[in-house]
Amino acid sequence: MGAIRFLCTWMGAVLLLGSLFSCREDLDKSQLKNYEGPYRISHNIELLHSDSALVRTKLMAAKQLEYLNQDTEFPEGIVIHFFDKEGTLSTTIRADRGYYDRKNNLYRGEGDVQVENLQKEQKLSSEELFWDPGKEKIYTEKFVTVEEPDRIIKGTGMEADEGFNEYTFNKVTGVINNAL
């Protein structure tokens, strides 16, 4: 009687396991795709770059997304401060969204992009701007407005040093002298 009970229990278990595996649906291959989203999310970041014990740049963002290819996205905006040789804040860049392309060592700001040279009282506005830290240049191919104390310059395409001290336009579309 004990052997029959054991055999019935064993047979029941085999049938139960067999029914579990035989009812398996075909696997959806799309669910096996590699994850391409961010692998790390950071909040309220501050990145400092120094040279000769002086801070040269300070990057700040409310949110940073890092990807496996080491590219970075700043979906809630980015602010970059540039400091002169004495360590004084000289220029700021602000953008609604920011991106860092690791392979090309290139930052891109999008949306409402503002650059301000605090010492020269110059302001730049554009919808896209690139910063190349290796070449210490900022540039864009988009429409740009530059406001100076005595004039406003509008144009398409611009290149400047990263401190926004000297710049050139690809195509100037208007200059308005300030009558004040």
C-alpha positions in Angstrom: 0.0 0.0 0.0 2.9 2.4 0.8 4.6 1.5 -2.5 1.4 2.2 -4.4 0.9 5.5 -2.7 4.6 6.5 -3.5 4.1 5.4 -7.1 0.9 7.4 -7.4 2.5 10.5 -5.9 5.6 10.1 -8.1 3.4 9.7 -11.2 1.3 12.7 -10.2 4.4 14.8 -9.8 5.7 13.7 -13.2 2.4 14.5 -14.9 2.2 17.9 -13.2 5.8 18.8 -14.3 5.1 17.5 -17.8 2.0 19.6 -18.1 3.8 22.7 -16.9 6.5 22.3 -19.6 4.2 21.1 -22.4 2.0 24.2 -22.0 4.9 26.7 -22.6 4.2 29.3 -25.2 6.7 30.2 -27.8 9.1 32.8 -26.6 8.8 36.4 -28.0 12.3 37.1 -29.4 11.7 40.9 -29.1 11.9 40.6 -25.4 15.5 39.4 -25.7 16.8 42.6 -27.2 19.7 44.3 -25.4 18.7 47.1 -23.1 19.8 50.4 -24.7 18.7 52.9 -22.0 20.8 54.5 -19.3 22.7 52.2 -17.0 23.2 54.9 -14.4 21.1 57.9 -13.4 22.6 60.6 -11.2 20.9 63.7 -9.6 22.2 67.1 -8.7 25.7 66.6 -10.2 28.7 69.0 -10.2 31.7 68.1 -12.2 34.9 70.2 -11.8 37.8 70.4 -14.2 41.0 72.0 -12.8 44.4 73.0 -14.2 47.3 74.0 -12.1 45.2 73.7 -8.9 42.6 76.2 -10.3 39.1 75.3 -11.3 38.7 76.0 -15.0 35.2 74.6 -15.6 32.3 73.6 -13.5 29.4 71.6 -15.1 26.1 71.3 -13.2 22.9 69.4 -14.0 19.8 68.3 -12.1 19.8 64.9 -13.8 22.5 62.9 -15.7 21.9 59.7 -17.7 24.9 57.6 -18.5 24.8 55.0 -21.3 27.0 51.9 -21.9 28.9 53.6 -24.8 29.8 56.3 -22.1 27.7 59.0 -23.8 25.8 61.2 -21.3 22.5 63.0 -21.5 21.3 65.9 -19.3 17.5 65.9 -19.9 16.6 68.6 -17.4 19.2 71.1 -18.5 22.9 71.8 -18.1 24.9 74.8 -16.9 28.7 75.2 -17.5 30.8 77.8 -15.8 34.1 78.9 -17.2 36.8 80.5 -14.9 39.6 82.8 -16.0 43.3 82.4 -15.1 42.7 84.1 -11.7 39.9 81.7 -10.9 37.1 84.3 -11.4 33.8 83.2 -13.0 34.0 84.7 -16.5 31.4 82.9 -18.8 28.4 80.7 -18.4 26.5 78.4 -20.8 23.0 77.3 -20.0 20.8 75.0 -22.1 17.4 73.3 -21.7 18.9 69.9 -22.6 22.5 68.7 -22.9 24.4 65.8 -24.4 28.0 64.6 -24.2 29.4 62.5 -27.0 32.3 60.6 -25.4 33.8 59.3 -28.7 34.2 62.9 -30.1 34.6 64.6 -26.7 31.9 67.0 -27.6 29.1 68.7 -25.6 25.8 69.8 -27.3 23.2 72.1 -25.7 19.7 72.3 -27.2 16.5 74.3 -26.6 17.0 77.7 -25.2 20.8 78.0 -25.2 22.3 81.1 -23.5 25.9 82.1 -23.3 27.0 85.0 -21.2 30.4 86.6 -20.9 30.1 88.4 -17.5 33.2 90.5 -17.9 32.4 91.9 -21.4 28.6 92.0 -20.8 28.0 89.9 -24.0 25.1 87.5 -24.3 24.5 84.9 -27.0 21.2 83.1 -27.7 20.7 80.1 -30.0 18.7 76.9 -30.2 21.8 74.7 -30.4 25.4 75.1 -29.4 28.4 72.8 -29.3 31.4 73.0 -26.9 34.6 71.2 -27.9 36.7 71.2 -24.6 39.8 69.8 -26.5 39.8 72.8 -28.9 38.4 75.2 -26.3 35.8 76.3 -28.8 32.0 76.9 -28.9 30.1 76.9 -32.2 26.8 76.5 -33.9 25.4 76.4 -37.4 22.0 77.6 -36.2 20.6 81.1 -36.0 22.4 83.2 -33.3 21.7 86.6 -31.6 24.6 88.3 -29.8 23.9 91.2 -27.5 26.7 93.6 -26.6 26.4 96.9 -24.6 26.4 99.0 -27.8 24.9 96.7 -30.5 22.9 93.5 -31.3 24.2 91.2 -34.0 22.1 88.5 -35.7 23.4 85.8 -37.9 23.6 82.1 -38.9 26.5 80.0 -37.7 29.1 81.2 -35.2 32.4 80.1 -33.7 34.1 81.5 -30.6 36.6 80.7 -27.9 35.0 78.8 -25.0 35.2 82.0 -22.9 33.1 83.8 -25.6 35.7 86.6 -25.8 36.2 86.6 -29.5 33.8 85.3 -32.1 33.1 85.1 -35.8 29.8 84.7 -37.7 29.4 82.6 -40.8 26.7 84.9 -42.1 25.6 88.1 -40.5 21.9 88.9 -41.1 21.7 92.2 -39.1 23.4 94.6 -36.8 21.5 97.0 -34.7 23.5 99.8 -33.0 22.2 100.7 -29.5 21.2 104.4 -29.5 21.4 104.6 -25.7 
